[in-house]
């Protein structure tokens, strides 16, 4: 599972998607604009391709109290 640095807001993550697919920018350009690493951009794009979302699922690799059956 992907681990994405948590400093990006959800808004920034969607902005990455928009810059890539609406503006056609390269990951390098996006990283410069968002002020994050290219790897982070690539991880967000991969997460979006796999899940159609930009946030990791709650509780992935983590036990939540409300998961009790």
N, C-alpha and C positions, 0 to 999 in steps of 0.2 A: 504494500500500500504506500501511497505517496505521502511524504511528510513535507508540508509547505510551511515556510516561515510565517509565523502568525502576525507579523507586523502590518500586513496589508489588510485594509478594511475590505468588506464585501464590495463596497462601491469601487474601490481600486481594482478589485479582481474583475468585476464586470467591465470596467474601463479597458482592461487588458484585452478582454474578448472583443470589445467593440473596436479598439484600435487595430486588432489583427484582422478581423473579418469584415468590418465596415470600411475601415480606412486602408486596409491592405499593408499595414506596416510590418516591418521585420521584427522578430523578437529583440534584436539589439536596439532598434529605435524605441520600442515600447519600454524596455528596461531603463533607457535613458530618461524617458518622459515620466515614468512612474517612480523613478529613483529606486529601483530594486535590481537584483542580479538577473542576468539572462536566464539562468537556471530556474529561478523562481517563475519567470514568465513562461518558460517551457512547461514547468510543472502545472501551472494554472491551465494552460492550453490543453495539456494531456488530461487533466482532471475533467475539464469541460467536455472533451471528446468522449470520455468514458461514461460520464454521468449526466451530461447536459446541465451541470450545475457548477458552481465555483467554490462551494464549501464542502469540506469533508463531512461524511455522515457522522452524526453524534454517536459516540460510543465505539467507533472503530478502534479496536485495539485497547479499549478502555471499558471497564465495567461500570455501568450506571445503576444507581439504586433502584430506579423504576423498571429495571429489566427483569425483576423477579417474576417468575411464572406463578 
